[in-house]
Amino acid sequence: MEAHKYKEMEGIDLAKGLPIFSSANPEALEKEKERLRAVKGKGFLSRWKVYFSMTGPGWLQSAMTLGAGSSAASLFAGAFLGYKLLWIQPLAMFLGVIMLSAIAHQTLSTGSRPFDAMKHYIHPAFAWTWALAALITTVVWHIPQYALAAGMTEDIIKVLTGFNPSGRQEQIVLLFIGVVILLLSIMITWSYGHQRTGVRIYEKFLKGFVWMVIAAFALVVLDGFLKGKIQIHEVLKGFVPSVPRSDDPAVQKKITSVVMGAFSGAIGVNMTFLFPYTLLARGWGKEHRQLGKFDLFTGMLFPYSIATSLIVIAAGAALYNTPQVNQIITEGRQLTPVFAATMLEEAGINHYIARIVFGLGIVGMVMSTISMQMLVAGFAVCEMLKVEPGGWTYRLSCLIPAPAFLGVLFWQKMSYWIAIPTAAICGVLLPIAYVGFFLLNNNKRYLGEDKPKGLKAMIWNIGMLTAIAVSSIAAIYYVVSVVIPYCSKLTNVLKG
């Protein structure tokens, strides 16, 4: 019996698809389905050739997770431990891909919107908590994206022109950069609302951003390799899983923080919300299930792993064990990408590659994340208000994070007050969202005959439970090691 028959018997009417996005060109969608049916059962090369031409939603996830957080984490990992933790971000993303593959299977099998499915088959509290957490974390983490983009752009302008503003003049320059980034991001994001054609245009924009990021960091690493600063055998050893140990408790705590941060930072709760809606916007269904998994591996796992690994390698080659970086780490200060670019140049990397190409890579990461976060806000608000996405309500909802462009001026002062609580909310609620999708993936009433069975179900469940366990451990560690001390310091600040 088909999954939708179960729903009809139960009298459950789930919201299906995103017709305003996907139904504008039914002929194109039917041709796409015919191509997929034609290559089903053929060799992997024949299938992959067709799949590559259709990918999109997975690349959007890459564009979203490659942002201020992943760049900072990768720089710190390389500067603090060299190549020793190259293995951790690909593994963290692999666990995230397992969970997103399950989400893709559910969404493409039923055509149902996950917010409705979670409300009816798990509990309304699960659905609302998930959607609100996605919206809150999106709005807050929007702010540092602008701060980083503006700071990096200012550094590029400084290198190209020698223009070095300070004081009020610098604030005006940063504010202008923030406004330009905001307007570009609105233009790119709103293109997604123009039915199926707009979705494809948007996906091509974001694919371009991801490729630009990879190309930029690849040039940095290539320059270091050609100058003998990067040894391939040392890099390869970094992909063998092992956690460095230190007799110094403070150093060991930092190592553990880097490991936990990598696992918790690869996938955000807002990514679990957006991904299924990007599938529905494409009009994908059961015929696209294999394509959906292929898209996650080739568009998300590989680009993310390559980009973050290149940053770690560049930082490890130029910044690891240098007096300046050691002082920053000892004092507990942040290793900013602007400072890292300067250090790359001082380490002998070509001036333009270290300061401009590296900087453009960071800006590309951040620009893609800003646009994706606006998309999350649009879908989340429309789902909570029961408004069909695609009209002006959806477009205006995409602008909810827009005031964050003021982060170019205020993030340094705001970060202490909101970054830690938001990270805690995101970290704690991610495993809750994972549990919701785990339960849906094992729900016969929801999936019907499309519920995984036998060995396939066992492998999937082991992978999903591992992702839940790792994200839960990371969340608990963050609460114990960061949030509780933060609350103690905050109490002292308020008393003072």
C-alpha positions as CSV (number, residue, x, y, z in Angstrom):
1,M,0.0,0.0,0.0
2,E,1.3,3.4,-1.0
3,A,2.3,5.9,1.8
4,H,-0.3,8.4,0.7
5,K,-3.0,5.7,1.2
6,Y,-2.1,5.4,4.8
7,K,-2.6,9.1,5.2
8,E,-6.0,9.0,3.5
9,M,-7.1,6.2,5.8
10,E,-6.1,8.2,8.9
11,G,-7.7,11.4,7.6
12,I,-4.5,13.3,7.8
13,D,-4.1,16.0,5.3
14,L,-0.4,17.0,5.2
15,A,0.8,20.1,3.3
16,K,2.4,18.8,0.1
17,G,5.1,20.2,-2.1
18,L,5.8,23.8,-3.0
19,P,3.6,24.2,-6.1
20,I,4.3,28.0,-6.6
21,F,8.0,27.1,-7.1
22,S,7.9,23.8,-8.8
23,S,4.8,23.7,-11.1
24,A,5.6,26.5,-13.5
25,N,7.2,24.2,-16.1
26,P,5.7,20.7,-15.8
27,E,7.2,19.6,-19.1
28,A,10.7,20.3,-18.0
29,L,10.1,18.4,-14.7
30,E,8.6,15.4,-16.6
31,K,11.6,15.3,-19.0
32,E,13.9,15.3,-15.9
33,K,11.9,12.3,-14.5
34,E,12.2,10.5,-17.9
35,R,15.9,10.9,-17.9
36,L,16.2,9.5,-14.4
37,R,14.0,6.5,-15.3
38,A,16.1,5.9,-18.4
39,V,19.4,5.6,-16.5
40,K,18.0,3.7,-13.5
41,G,19.9,0.4,-13.3
42,K,22.6,1.5,-15.6
43,G,26.3,1.7,-14.7
44,F,27.4,4.4,-12.3
45,L,29.2,6.4,-14.9
46,S,26.0,6.7,-17.0
47,R,24.0,7.6,-14.0
48,W,26.5,10.1,-12.6
49,K,26.7,12.0,-15.9
50,V,23.0,12.6,-15.8
51,Y,22.9,13.3,-12.0
52,F,25.7,15.9,-12.3
53,S,23.5,18.0,-14.6
54,M,20.6,18.0,-12.2
55,T,22.3,18.7,-8.8
56,G,21.4,21.8,-6.8
57,P,19.9,21.5,-3.3
58,G,23.1,19.8,-1.9
59,W,25.2,22.6,-3.2
60,L,22.9,25.0,-1.3
61,Q,23.7,23.2,1.9
62,S,27.5,23.6,1.2
63,A,26.9,27.3,0.6
64,M,25.1,27.6,3.9
65,T,27.6,25.8,6.1
66,L,30.7,27.4,4.5
67,G,30.5,30.7,6.5
68,A,32.0,32.6,9.3
69,G,31.8,29.7,11.7
70,S,33.5,27.1,9.5
71,S,36.2,29.5,8.4
72,A,37.1,30.5,11.9
73,A,37.0,26.8,13.1
74,S,39.2,25.7,10.2
75,L,41.7,28.5,10.8
76,F,41.9,27.8,14.5
77,A,42.3,24.0,14.0
78,G,45.2,24.6,11.5
79,A,46.9,27.3,13.5
80,F,46.6,25.5,16.8
81,L,47.3,21.9,15.8
82,G,48.7,22.0,12.2
83,Y,47.4,19.1,10.1
84,K,46.4,16.9,13.0
85,L,42.7,17.4,12.8
86,L,42.2,17.4,9.0
87,W,40.1,14.3,9.4
88,I,37.5,15.7,11.7
89,Q,35.4,18.1,9.6
90,P,34.9,15.5,6.7
91,L,33.8,13.0,9.3
92,A,31.5,15.5,11.0
93,M,29.9,16.4,7.7
94,F,29.6,12.7,6.7
95,L,27.4,12.1,9.9
96,G,25.4,15.2,8.9
97,V,24.9,13.8,5.4
98,I,23.6,10.6,6.8
99,M,20.9,12.5,8.6
100,L,20.1,14.7,5.6
101,S,19.9,11.6,3.4
102,A,17.2,10.3,5.7
103,I,15.4,13.7,5.5
104,A,15.7,13.5,1.7
105,H,14.3,10.0,1.7
106,Q,11.3,11.0,3.8
107,T,10.5,14.2,1.8
108,L,10.9,12.7,-1.6
109,S,8.9,9.5,-0.7
110,T,5.9,11.4,0.6
111,G,6.1,14.9,-1.0
112,S,5.0,16.2,2.4
113,R,6.4,19.3,4.1
114,P,8.5,18.2,7.2
115,F,6.9,20.8,9.5
116,D,3.5,19.3,9.0
117,A,4.8,15.8,9.1
118,M,6.5,16.4,12.4
119,K,3.4,18.0,13.9
120,H,1.1,15.1,13.0
121,Y,3.4,12.1,13.4
122,I,5.7,13.2,16.3
123,H,4.3,16.1,18.3
124,P,3.5,19.7,17.6
125,A,6.1,20.8,20.2
126,F,8.8,19.1,18.2
127,A,7.8,20.9,15.0
128,W,7.5,24.3,16.6
129,T,10.7,24.0,18.6
130,W,12.5,23.0,15.4
131,A,11.1,25.9,13.3
132,L,11.7,28.5,16.0
133,A,15.2,27.3,16.7
134,A,16.0,27.5,12.9
135,L,14.7,31.0,12.8
136,I,16.4,32.3,16.0
137,T,19.8,30.8,15.2
138,T,19.5,32.1,11.6
139,V,18.9,35.7,12.7
140,V,21.6,35.7,15.4
141,W,24.3,34.0,13.2
142,H,23.5,36.4,10.4
143,I,25.3,39.2,12.4
144,P,28.9,37.8,12.4
145,Q,28.6,37.0,8.7
146,Y,28.3,40.7,7.9
147,A,31.0,41.6,10.4
148,L,33.5,39.2,8.7
149,A,32.5,40.1,5.1
150,A,32.9,43.8,5.7
151,G,36.2,43.4,7.6
152,M,37.6,41.1,4.9
153,T,36.4,43.4,2.1
154,E,37.9,46.4,3.8
155,D,41.3,44.6,4.0
156,I,41.1,43.8,0.3
157,I,40.4,47.4,-0.5
158,K,43.3,48.4,1.7
159,V,45.7,46.1,-0.2
160,L,44.5,47.2,-3.7
161,T,44.3,50.9,-3.1
162,G,46.3,51.7,0.0
163,F,43.2,53.4,1.4
164,N,43.4,52.9,5.2
165,P,40.5,54.7,7.0
166,S,40.2,54.9,10.8
167,G,37.8,56.2,13.4
168,R,34.5,57.6,12.1
169,Q,35.7,57.3,8.5
170,E,36.3,53.5,8.9
171,Q,32.8,53.1,10.4
172,I,31.2,54.8,7.4
173,V,33.2,52.5,5.0
174,L,32.2,49.4,6.9
175,L,28.5,50.5,7.0
176,F,28.6,51.2,3.2
177,I,30.1,47.7,2.6
178,G,27.4,46.2,4.8
179,V,24.6,47.9,2.8
180,V,26.1,46.8,-0.5
181,I,26.3,43.2,0.7
182,L,22.7,43.4,2.0
183,L,21.4,44.7,-1.3
184,L,23.3,42.0,-3.3
185,S,22.0,39.3,-1.0
186,I,18.4,40.5,-1.3
187,M,18.7,40.5,-5.1
188,I,20.2,36.9,-5.1
189,T,17.7,35.6,-2.5
190,W,14.6,37.0,-4.1
191,S,15.6,35.4,-7.4
192,Y,14.6,32.1,-5.7
193,G,11.0,33.2,-5.6
194,H,10.6,33.4,-9.3
195,Q,9.2,29.8,-9.7
196,R,11.3,27.0,-11.1
197,T,13.5,29.2,-13.3
198,G,14.4,31.4,-10.3
199,V,15.3,28.3,-8.2
200,R,17.7,27.2,-10.9
201,I,19.2,30.6,-11.3
202,Y,19.7,30.9,-7.5
203,E,21.3,27.5,-7.4
204,K,23.8,28.4,-10.1
205,F,24.7,31.6,-8.2
206,L,25.4,29.6,-5.1
207,K,27.3,26.9,-6.9
208,G,29.5,29.6,-8.3
209,F,30.2,31.0,-4.8
210,V,31.2,27.5,-3.6
211,W,33.6,26.9,-6.6
212,M,35.1,30.4,-6.1
213,V,35.8,29.5,-2.4
214,I,37.4,26.2,-3.3
215,A,39.5,27.8,-6.1
216,A,40.7,30.7,-3.9
217,F,41.9,28.4,-1.1
218,A,43.4,25.9,-3.6
219,L,45.5,28.7,-5.0
220,V,46.7,29.6,-1.4
221,V,47.7,26.0,-0.8
222,L,49.2,25.5,-4.2
223,D,51.4,28.6,-3.6
224,G,52.6,27.2,-0.3
225,F,53.2,23.8,-1.8
226,L,55.3,25.2,-4.7
227,K,57.4,27.1,-2.1
228,G,58.1,24.0,-0.1
229,K,56.0,25.0,2.9
230,I,53.6,22.1,2.6
231,Q,54.6,18.4,2.7
232,I,52.1,16.1,1.1
233,H,52.9,13.1,3.4
234,E,52.3,15.3,6.5
235,V,49.0,16.4,5.1
236,L,47.9,12.9,4.3
237,K,48.7,11.8,7.9
238,G,46.3,14.5,9.1
239,F,43.4,12.6,7.5
240,V,44.0,9.5,9.7
241,P,41.6,9.9,12.8
242,S,43.5,10.6,16.0
243,V,43.0,13.1,18.8
244,P,46.2,14.8,20.0
245,R,47.0,14.5,23.7
246,S,48.6,17.0,26.0
247,D,49.8,16.9,29.7
248,D,48.8,20.5,30.1
249,P,45.0,20.5,31.1
250,A,44.5,23.9,29.6
251,V,45.9,22.7,26.2
252,Q,43.9,19.5,26.4
253,K,40.7,21.5,27.0
254,K,41.4,23.6,23.9
255,I,42.0,20.4,21.9
256,T,38.7,18.9,23.1
257,S,36.9,22.2,22.3
258,V,38.2,22.1,18.7
259,V,37.1,18.5,18.3
260,M,33.6,19.1,19.8
261,G,33.2,22.4,17.9
262,A,33.9,20.7,14.5
263,F,31.3,18.0,15.2
264,S,28.7,20.5,16.3
265,G,29.4,23.1,13.6
266,A,29.2,21.1,10.5
267,I,25.4,20.9,10.5
268,G,23.1,23.5,12.0
269,V,19.5,23.1,13.0
270,N,18.5,25.7,10.4
271,M,20.1,23.5,7.7
272,T,17.9,20.6,8.7
273,F,14.9,22.9,8.2
274,L,15.8,24.4,4.9
275,F,17.1,21.3,3.0
276,P,13.8,19.5,2.5
277,Y,12.1,22.7,1.3
278,T,14.8,23.2,-1.4
279,L,14.0,19.6,-2.6
280,L,10.3,20.4,-2.7
281,A,11.0,23.7,-4.5
282,R,12.6,21.7,-7.3
283,G,9.5,19.6,-7.6
284,W,11.5,16.4,-6.9
285,G,9.7,13.2,-6.0
286,K,10.3,9.5,-5.7
287,E,12.2,9.3,-9.0
288,H,14.8,11.7,-7.5
289,R,15.7,9.8,-4.4
290,Q,19.0,8.4,-5.7
291,L,19.8,11.8,-7.2
292,G,19.1,13.4,-3.8
293,K,21.7,11.3,-2.1
294,F,24.2,11.8,-4.9
295,D,23.6,15.6,-4.7
296,L,24.4,15.5,-0.9
297,F,27.7,13.7,-1.4
298,T,28.9,15.6,-4.5
299,G,27.4,19.0,-3.7
300,M,27.7,19.1,0.1
301,L,30.1,16.5,1.6
302,F,32.9,16.9,-1.0
303,P,32.9,20.7,-1.5
304,Y,32.7,21.3,2.3
305,S,35.4,18.8,3.1
306,I,37.7,20.2,0.3
307,A,37.2,23.9,1.3
308,T,37.6,23.4,5.0
309,S,40.6,21.1,4.5
310,L,42.3,23.7,2.3
311,I,41.9,26.3,5.0
312,V,43.3,24.0,7.6
313,I,46.3,23.1,5.4
314,A,47.0,26.8,4.6
315,A,46.7,27.7,8.3
316,G,48.8,24.7,9.4
317,A,51.6,25.5,6.9
318,A,51.8,29.2,7.6
319,L,50.5,29.8,11.2
320,Y,51.1,26.7,13.2
321,N,53.6,27.1,16.0
322,T,54.4,30.7,15.3
323,P,54.9,33.1,18.2
324,Q,52.1,35.5,17.2
325,V,49.5,32.7,16.9
326,N,50.7,31.0,20.1
327,Q,50.2,34.2,21.9
328,I,46.7,34.6,20.6
329,I,45.8,31.1,21.6
330,T,47.4,31.5,25.1
331,E,45.4,34.7,25.7
332,G,42.2,33.1,24.4
333,R,41.7,35.7,21.7
334,Q,40.0,35.0,18.4
335,L,42.1,34.2,15.3
336,T,40.5,36.5,12.7
337,P,40.7,35.8,9.0
338,V,42.1,39.3,8.4
339,F,44.9,38.6,10.8
340,A,45.4,35.1,9.2
341,A,45.7,36.7,5.8
342,T,48.5,39.0,7.1
343,M,50.2,36.0,8.7
344,L,50.0,34.0,5.4
345,E,51.8,36.9,3.6
346,E,54.5,37.1,6.3
347,A,55.0,33.3,6.0
348,G,56.0,33.8,2.4
349,I,52.7,33.2,0.5
350,N,52.4,35.5,-2.5
351,H,51.2,39.0,-1.5
352,Y,48.1,39.0,-3.8
353,I,47.2,35.4,-3.1
354,A,47.5,35.8,0.7
355,R,45.6,39.1,1.0
356,I,43.3,39.2,-2.0
357,V,42.6,35.6,-3.2
358,F,42.3,34.3,0.3
359,G,40.1,37.3,1.2
360,L,37.8,36.7,-1.7
361,G,37.5,33.1,-0.6
362,I,36.3,34.2,2.8
363,V,33.9,36.8,1.4
364,G,32.5,34.1,-1.0
365,M,31.9,31.8,2.0
366,V,30.1,34.5,3.9
367,M,28.0,35.9,1.0
368,S,26.6,32.4,0.2
369,T,25.7,31.9,3.9
370,I,24.0,35.3,4.2
371,S,21.7,34.5,1.3
372,M,20.9,30.9,2.5
373,Q,20.1,32.2,6.0
374,M,17.6,34.7,4.5
375,L,16.0,31.8,2.6
376,V,15.7,29.8,5.9
377,A,13.8,32.8,7.5
378,G,11.4,33.0,4.5
379,F,10.5,29.3,4.6
380,A,10.3,29.1,8.5
381,V,8.0,32.1,8.9
382,C,5.7,30.9,6.0
383,E,5.4,27.5,7.6
384,M,4.6,28.8,11.0
385,L,2.0,31.3,9.6
386,K,0.6,28.7,7.2
387,V,1.3,31.0,4.3
388,E,2.2,29.5,0.9
389,P,5.8,30.6,0.2
390,G,6.5,32.5,-2.9
391,G,4.6,35.7,-2.6
392,W,5.4,39.0,-0.8
393,T,4.9,37.5,2.7
394,Y,7.7,35.0,1.8
395,R,9.9,37.7,0.4
396,L,9.5,40.1,3.3
397,S,10.1,37.1,5.7
398,C,13.4,36.6,4.0
399,L,14.3,40.1,5.2
400,I,13.8,39.3,8.9
401,P,17.6,38.9,9.4
402,A,18.4,42.0,7.3
403,P,19.1,44.4,10.2
404,A,22.0,42.1,11.0
405,F,24.0,44.2,8.4
406,L,24.6,46.6,11.4
407,G,26.9,43.8,12.7
408,V,29.7,45.4,10.7
409,L,29.7,48.0,13.5
410,F,28.4,46.2,16.6
411,W,29.3,42.5,16.5
412,Q,32.4,42.8,18.7
413,K,30.3,44.4,21.5
414,M,27.3,42.1,21.0
415,S,29.1,38.8,20.6
416,Y,29.7,38.2,24.3
417,W,26.0,38.7,25.1
418,I,24.4,36.7,22.4
419,A,26.9,34.3,20.7
420,I,27.2,31.8,23.5
421,P,23.5,31.6,24.4
422,T,22.6,31.2,20.7
423,A,25.3,28.5,20.2
424,A,23.9,26.7,23.2
425,I,20.3,26.8,21.8
426,C,21.5,25.6,18.4
427,G,23.7,22.9,19.9
428,V,21.0,21.5,22.3
429,L,18.2,21.7,19.7
430,L,20.1,20.0,16.9
431,P,19.9,16.5,18.5
432,I,16.2,17.1,19.2
433,A,15.6,17.8,15.5
434,Y,17.7,14.7,14.7
435,V,15.5,12.6,17.0
436,G,12.4,13.9,15.3
437,F,13.7,12.8,11.9
438,F,14.9,9.5,13.3
439,L,11.4,8.7,14.5
440,L,9.8,9.8,11.2
441,N,12.2,7.5,9.3
442,N,11.0,4.6,11.3
443,N,7.3,5.5,11.2
444,K,5.3,3.0,9.2
445,R,2.2,5.2,9.4
446,Y,4.1,8.1,7.8
447,L,6.3,6.3,5.2
448,G,4.2,3.2,4.5
449,E,5.9,0.9,2.1
450,D,8.8,3.4,1.7
451,K,9.9,2.9,5.3
452,P,13.4,1.4,5.2
453,K,13.5,-2.4,5.9
454,G,16.0,-5.1,6.8
455,L,19.7,-4.4,6.5
456,K,19.1,-1.1,4.9
457,A,17.1,0.1,7.9
458,M,19.7,-1.2,10.3
459,I,22.6,0.6,8.6
460,W,20.6,3.8,8.4
461,N,19.5,3.6,12.0
462,I,23.1,3.0,13.2
463,G,24.2,6.0,11.2
464,M,21.4,8.2,12.5
465,L,21.9,7.1,16.1
466,T,25.6,7.8,15.8
467,A,24.8,11.3,14.5
468,I,22.4,11.8,17.4
469,A,24.9,10.6,20.0
470,V,27.8,12.7,18.7
471,S,25.7,15.9,18.5
472,S,24.3,15.2,22.0
473,I,27.8,14.8,23.4
474,A,29.0,18.0,21.7
475,A,26.0,19.9,23.1
476,I,26.5,18.6,26.6
477,Y,30.2,19.4,26.5
478,Y,29.5,22.9,25.2
479,V,26.9,23.5,28.0
480,V,29.3,22.2,30.7
481,S,32.5,23.8,29.5
482,V,31.2,27.1,28.0
483,V,27.7,28.0,29.0
484,I,27.9,27.3,32.7
485,P,31.2,29.4,33.1
486,Y,29.6,32.0,30.9
487,C,26.6,32.2,33.2
488,S,28.9,32.6,36.2
489,K,30.8,35.4,34.5
490,L,27.6,37.1,33.4
491,T,26.3,37.1,37.0
492,N,29.5,38.8,38.1
493,V,29.3,41.3,35.3
494,L,25.7,42.2,36.2
495,K,26.6,42.4,39.9
496,G,29.5,44.7,39.0
